[in-house]
């Protein structure tokens, strides 16, 4: 019963990440419609590129905003604010009468989903049973891939609509109700984070929300886990941190792991491949409707891969193995894709072109299967409660800022160095593979408070006071994380 309740909350909260995936993906098909190009008076390449760039810039600012007000408002209130802003942004995009108005809507929507996509994983990680946190928290990543899939299929379906504004206004308008739906759920039945309430000094409300969320526990188990959670959070609050310099001094390893895991995702090249897959298909001589169909299948494969591994691997296999396997797979697949693209893009060999397209699909299986949900979850759960909003916002902003750079370089890179652009991401992925192997400890099956032990920080027991991490972790975990806890990133 408790698991089903948590799953219901997770699916509803994932509307926030669904909006991120849908609004990000719908731009690809929107700007490809000739009806949109003509309606916007044939915008220059720079303005067309700005449709993507200003959106990602808005995401970065939204993520930064979370660092300043996320803790003050709390998880629920902050997400409600983002719901209001994303609704305004999607309405403006849908009703746009010129390119300036369209870009303004993109900025607002980007701002909102940038704050949302960093907050939903935090919220879900804080309400999850540690045994199922990979599943519950991973649903936020599945929301992203579901939004991407739906935007691709909607874009494909609307390509058959008669020439005119309906081709691009209808897909944009589909987004409008979801922010209001999520706002209604946040205002009524969705629980507050008990950990956030403890941090705010609302102990009895936190106890009540914890009992509501973890209703499957025996009363003594619930009391024991709540007291451990309360003791650890209050201990960490004794060292209230006021500057980023102090954050990096006291929690350097945990902070850098959270930032690294987010920067890593951008430097796998996923957004470049996602945004510009139509260019890649076109270079293989594929027709326009087929290109949109291939993009829709790409999104479907992403979503299905994400769901399967979230359900059957994240909690069972562990975050560390998921990240290392995903990065290793991406290195091999991008080398394969680059070779296939080089060999067959300028030939009439249909079988060879099929193998080139296979490289793109292998990439999406590997990225969304092993990295997409895991990175957002892992980036949140490695952080102490006092820093979770501040650092997760910073990490998400780094993800979006790096995305701006690699995505804006995409068209020029494909035009000038062609498939060799893949090798840039191969080198970056090899680097992060080494970082993950050396410095990313395992966090599966641990409460968020016990995760501190994996980084060598103190874990507080209610009766005994602070104890060294080694005394509260198993021998296997201690051996696995020795190098990580002594060196720092």
C-alpha positions in Angstrom: 0.0 0.0 0.0 2.7 2.4 1.0 4.6 1.7 -2.2 1.6 2.3 -4.4 0.9 5.6 -2.6 4.5 6.7 -3.2 4.2 5.6 -6.9 1.0 7.7 -7.3 2.7 10.8 -5.8 5.8 10.2 -8.1 3.7 9.8 -11.2 1.9 13.0 -10.4 5.0 15.0 -9.6 6.6 13.7 -12.8 4.1 16.0 -14.7 6.8 18.7 -13.9 9.5 16.8 -15.7 7.1 15.7 -18.5 6.7 19.4 -19.2 10.4 19.8 -19.4 10.7 16.9 -21.9 7.7 17.9 -24.0 8.5 21.6 -24.2 12.1 20.9 -25.0 11.3 18.4 -27.7 8.4 20.2 -29.4 10.7 23.0 -30.5 12.4 20.6 -32.9 9.3 20.0 -34.9 7.8 23.5 -34.5 10.7 25.3 -36.2 10.8 22.6 -38.9 7.2 23.5 -40.1 7.2 25.8 -43.2 4.0 27.3 -41.8 5.9 28.4 -38.7 8.7 29.8 -40.8 6.4 31.8 -43.0 4.2 33.0 -40.2 7.3 34.3 -38.3 8.5 36.2 -41.5 11.3 33.8 -42.3 13.5 34.4 -39.2 17.2 34.3 -39.7 19.3 31.3 -38.7 20.4 33.2 -35.6 16.8 33.8 -34.5 15.8 30.2 -35.2 18.8 29.0 -33.2 17.7 31.3 -30.4 14.5 29.3 -30.0 16.6 26.6 -28.5 19.3 28.8 -26.9 17.0 31.2 -25.0 15.0 28.3 -23.7 18.1 26.6 -22.3 19.3 29.9 -20.9 15.9 30.3 -19.2 16.4 26.8 -17.7 19.7 27.8 -16.3 18.3 30.9 -14.6 15.4 28.9 -13.3 17.8 26.4 -11.8 19.8 29.2 -10.2 16.6 30.7 -8.7 16.1 27.4 -6.9 19.4 27.9 -5.1 18.1 31.2 -3.6 14.5 30.6 -2.8 14.0 26.8 -3.0 14.5 26.2 0.7 12.7 29.3 1.8 9.5 28.4 -0.1 9.8 24.6 0.4 9.4 22.0 -2.3 5.7 22.2 -2.7 5.4 26.0 -2.8 8.4 26.3 -5.2 6.9 23.8 -7.6 3.6 25.7 -7.5 5.3 28.9 -8.5 7.0 27.1 -11.4 3.5 25.8 -12.4 2.2 29.3 -12.7 5.1 30.5 -14.7 5.2 27.5 -17.1 1.5 28.0 -17.8 2.1 31.6 -18.7 5.0 30.7 -20.9 3.2 28.0 -22.8 0.2 30.3 -23.4 2.4 33.0 -24.8 4.2 30.5 -27.1 0.9 29.1 -28.4 -0.6 32.6 -29.0 2.5 34.1 -30.5 2.0 36.6 -33.4 5.7 37.3 -34.0 9.1 35.8 -33.3 9.7 38.2 -30.3 6.6 37.0 -28.5 7.5 33.4 -29.3 11.0 33.8 -27.8 9.5 35.5 -24.7 7.3 32.5 -24.2 10.2 30.2 -24.6 12.3 32.1 -22.0 9.4 31.9 -19.4 8.7 28.2 -20.0 12.4 27.4 -19.9 12.8 29.3 -16.6 9.9 27.3 -15.1 11.0 23.9 -16.2 14.6 24.6 -15.2 13.5 25.1 -11.7 11.0 22.2 -11.8 13.4 19.6 -13.3 15.9 20.1 -10.5 13.2 20.2 -7.7 11.1 17.1 -8.6 14.0 14.6 -8.1 14.8 16.3 -4.8 11.2 16.0 -3.6 10.8 12.4 -4.7 14.1 11.4 -3.1 13.0 13.0 0.2 9.7 11.1 0.3 10.9 7.7 -0.8 11.5 4.5 1.1 15.2 3.9 0.7 14.5 0.4 -0.7 12.6 1.9 -3.6 14.2 5.3 -4.0 15.7 4.3 -7.4 12.2 3.5 -8.6 10.4 6.4 -7.1 13.1 9.0 -7.8 13.7 7.6 -11.2 10.2 8.3 -12.3 11.2 11.9 -12.6 13.6 10.9 -15.4 10.9 8.8 -17.0 8.7 11.9 -17.1 11.4 13.6 -19.2 11.6 10.8 -21.7 7.8 10.5 -21.8 7.6 14.2 -22.6 10.2 13.8 -25.3 8.3 10.8 -26.8 5.0 12.6 -26.8 6.4 15.8 -28.4 7.9 13.7 -31.2 4.7 11.8 -32.0 2.5 15.0 -31.7 5.0 16.8 -34.1 4.8 13.9 -36.5 1.0 13.7 -36.5 0.7 17.5 -37.0 3.0 17.3 -40.0 0.0 15.8 -41.8 -2.3 18.7 -40.9 -3.2 21.3 -43.5 -0.7 24.1 -44.1 -1.3 26.8 -41.5 -0.8 27.8 -37.9 -2.7 24.7 -36.6 0.4 22.6 -37.5 2.5 24.3 -34.8 -0.1 26.0 -32.5 -1.9 22.8 -31.6 1.3 20.9 -30.4 2.3 23.9 -28.3 -1.2 24.3 -26.9 -1.3 20.7 -25.6 1.2 21.7 -22.9 -1.1 24.4 -21.4 -3.3 22.4 -19.0 -0.6 20.3 -17.4 0.9 23.1 -15.3 -2.6 23.8 -13.9 -3.2 20.1 -13.2 0.1 19.8 -11.3 -0.7 23.0 -9.4 -4.0 21.6 -8.3 -2.4 18.3 -7.0 0.3 20.2 -5.2 -2.4 22.3 -3.5 -4.5 19.4 -2.3 -3.3 15.9 -1.8 0.5 15.8 -2.4 2.5 15.6 0.9 5.2 18.0 2.0 8.7 16.7 2.4 9.2 15.6 6.0 12.9 16.4 5.8 12.1 20.0 4.7 9.6 20.4 7.5 12.2 19.2 10.1 14.6 21.7 8.7 11.9 24.4 9.1 11.4 23.4 12.7 7.9 21.9 12.1 8.6 18.6 13.8 5.0 17.4 14.5 3.9 18.2 11.0 7.0 16.4 9.7 6.1 13.3 11.9 2.6 13.4 10.5 3.6 13.6 6.9 6.3 10.9 7.4 3.6 8.5 8.9 1.4 9.3 5.9 4.1 8.6 3.4 5.6 5.5 5.1 2.3 3.9 6.2 3.7 0.4 5.6 6.1 0.6 8.5 5.5 -0.8 11.9 5.2 1.9 14.6 8.6 1.2 16.1 10.3 1.1 12.7 8.7 4.4 11.8 9.8 6.0 15.1 13.3 4.7 14.7 13.7 6.0 11.1 12.1 9.3 11.9 14.4 9.9 14.9 17.5 9.0 12.9 16.4 11.4 10.1 15.6 14.2 12.7 18.9 13.7 14.5 21.0 13.8 11.3 19.2 16.9 9.9 19.5 18.8 13.2 23.2 17.9 13.5 23.8 19.2 10.0 21.9 22.4 10.8 24.3 23.1 13.6 26.9 23.8 11.0 24.6 26.2 9.1 26.5 27.2 5.9 26.3 30.8 4.6 28.7 30.8 1.6 29.6 28.6 -1.4 33.2 28.7 -0.2 32.2 27.0 3.0 30.0 24.6 1.1 33.0 23.5 -1.0 35.2 23.3 2.0 33.0 21.1 4.2 31.3 19.0 1.5 33.6 19.2 -1.5 33.3 15.6 -2.5 29.5 15.5 -2.4 29.0 18.8 -4.1 31.4 18.1 -6.9 29.9 14.6 -7.5 26.4 16.3 -7.8 27.7 18.9 -10.3 29.9 16.4 -12.2 27.0 14.0 -12.7 24.9 16.8 -14.3 27.7 18.3 -16.4 28.5 14.7 -17.6 25.1 14.3 -19.1 25.4 17.3 -21.4 28.9 16.2 -22.5 27.7 12.8 -23.7 26.2 14.7 -26.6 22.6 13.6 -25.9 21.0 17.0 -26.6 23.0 17.5 -29.7 21.9 14.2 -31.1 18.3 14.8 -29.9 18.0 18.3 -31.4 19.9 17.6 -34.6 18.9 14.1 -35.3 16.8 15.4 -38.2 20.0 16.9 -39.7 21.7 13.5 -39.3 18.8 11.7 -41.0 18.7 14.2 -43.8 22.4 13.7 -44.4 21.6 10.1 -45.1 19.1 11.1 -47.8 15.9 10.4 -45.9 12.6 12.2 -46.7 10.9 14.7 -44.4 7.9 12.6 -43.1 10.2 9.6 -42.6 12.5 11.8 -40.6 9.7 12.9 -38.3 8.7 9.3 -37.9 12.2 8.2 -37.0 12.4 11.0 -34.4 9.2 9.8 -32.9 10.5 6.2 -32.7 13.7 7.7 -31.1 11.5 9.2 -28.4 9.6 5.9 -27.9 12.8 3.9 -27.6 14.1 6.4 -25.0 10.9 6.2 -22.9 10.7 2.4 -23.0 14.4 1.9 -22.1 14.1 4.4 -19.3 11.1 2.6 -17.8 12.6 -0.9 -18.0 15.9 0.0 -16.3 14.2 2.3 -13.7 11.9 -0.6 -12.7 14.4 -3.5 -12.8 17.9 -2.1 -12.4 18.3 1.2 -10.5 17.5 -0.2 -7.0 18.7 -3.8 -7.7 22.0 -3.0 -9.6 22.9 0.3 -8.0 23.6 3.9 -9.2 27.4 3.4 -9.5 27.1 0.4 -11.9 24.4 2.2 -13.9 26.5 5.3 -14.5 29.7 3.4 -15.3 28.0 1.0 -17.7 26.1 3.8 -19.4 29.2 5.9 -19.9 31.2 2.9 -21.2 28.4 2.0 -23.6 28.1 5.5 -24.9 31.9 5.6 -25.7 31.6 2.5 -27.8 28.3 3.4 -29.5 29.5 6.9 -30.5 32.6 5.5 -32.1 30.4 3.1 -34.0 27.9 5.8 -35.0 30.7 8.1 -36.3 32.2 5.3 -38.4 28.8 4.3 -39.9 28.0 7.9 -40.6 31.3 8.5 -42.4 31.1 5.3 -44.4 27.5 5.5 -45.7 26.1 9.0 -45.6 27.3 9.8 -49.1 26.4 6.4 -50.7 23.3 4.7 -52.0 23.8 1.7 -49.7 20.4 1.5 -47.9 21.6 -1.3 -45.6 24.6 0.7 -44.6 22.4 3.7 -43.9 20.3 1.5 -41.7 23.3 0.6 -39.7 24.1 4.3 -39.4 20.6 5.0 -38.0 21.1 2.0 -35.7 24.0 3.9 -34.0 21.6 6.7 -33.1 19.1 4.2 -31.6 21.7 2.3 -29.7 22.8 5.6 -28.2 19.3 6.4 -27.0 18.9 3.0 -25.5 22.1 3.3 -23.6 21.7 7.0 -22.5 18.0 6.8 -21.4 18.4 3.3 -20.1 21.3 3.8 -17.8 21.9 7.6 -17.3 18.8 9.7 -17.7 17.0 8.9 -14.5 20.1 7.8 -12.6 21.9 11.1 -13.0 19.0 13.3 -11.7 18.3 11.0 -8.8 22.0 10.5 -7.8 22.7 14.2 -8.1 20.0 14.9 -5.5 20.5 12.0 -3.1 24.3 12.5 -2.5 23.7 16.0 -1.0 22.9 16.8 2.7 19.5 18.4 3.3 20.9 21.8 4.1 22.5 22.0 0.7 20.1 20.0 -1.5 18.3 22.9 -3.1 21.4 25.2 -3.3 23.7 22.7 -4.9 21.1 20.8 -7.0 20.2 24.2 -8.5 23.8 24.9 -9.2 24.3 21.4 -10.7 21.2 21.8 -13.0 22.4 25.2 -14.1 25.8 23.7 -15.0 23.9 21.1 -17.1 22.0 23.8 -19.0 24.9 26.1 -19.5 27.1 23.4 -21.0 24.0 22.4 -23.1 23.9 25.9 -24.6 27.5 25.7 -25.7 27.4 22.2 -27.2 23.9 22.7 -28.8 24.7 26.0 -30.3 27.9 24.5 -31.8 25.9 21.6 -33.2 24.9 22.9 -36.7 28.3 24.4 -37.4 30.1 21.3 -36.1 28.1 19.0 -38.3 28.6 21.2 -41.3 32.4 21.5 -40.8 33.7 18.4 -39.1 30.6 16.2 -39.8 30.5 12.9 -37.8 33.8 13.8 -36.1 31.8 15.9 -33.7 30.9 12.5 -32.1 34.6 12.1 -31.0 34.4 15.3 -28.9 31.7 13.5 -26.8 33.7 10.3 -26.8 36.7 12.1 -25.1 34.4 13.8 -22.6 32.6 10.5 -21.8 35.9 8.7 -21.3 37.0 11.4 -18.8 33.8 11.1 -16.8 34.0 7.3 -16.9 37.3 7.6 -15.0 35.8 10.2 -12.6 32.8 7.9 -11.9 34.9 4.8 -11.4 37.3 6.6 -8.9 35.0 9.0 -7.0 31.3 8.0 -7.2 30.3 5.8 -4.2 27.2 3.6 -4.2 24.0 4.9 -2.5 21.4 2.2 -3.1 19.3 0.9 -0.2 20.6 3.7 2.1 18.5 6.4 3.7 19.4 9.9 2.6 21.0 10.4 6.0 23.1 7.2 5.7 24.4 8.3 2.3 26.7 10.7 4.3 28.6 7.6 5.4 29.5 6.7 1.8 31.3 10.0 1.6 33.1 9.7 5.0 30.8 12.2 6.7 29.4 11.6 10.2 26.1 9.9 10.6 24.3 10.7 13.9 22.5 8.0 15.9 19.8 9.5 18.2 21.0 7.8 21.3 24.8 7.8 20.8 25.5 11.1 19.1 27.9 11.5 16.2 29.8 8.5 15.0 32.4 8.1 12.3 31.0 6.9 9.0 32.9 3.7 9.1 31.1 2.6 12.2 27.7 2.7 10.5 28.4 1.3 7.1 28.9 -2.3 6.1 32.4 -3.6 5.4 31.6 -4.1 1.7 30.4 -0.5 1.3 33.4 0.8 3.2 35.9 -1.1 1.0 34.1 0.0 -2.2 34.1 3.7 -1.2 37.5 4.0 0.5 39.2 5.8 -2.3 36.3 8.0 -2.9 36.0 9.1 0.8 39.7 9.8 1.3 40.6 11.7 -1.9 37.5 13.8 -2.8 36.8 14.8 -6.4 
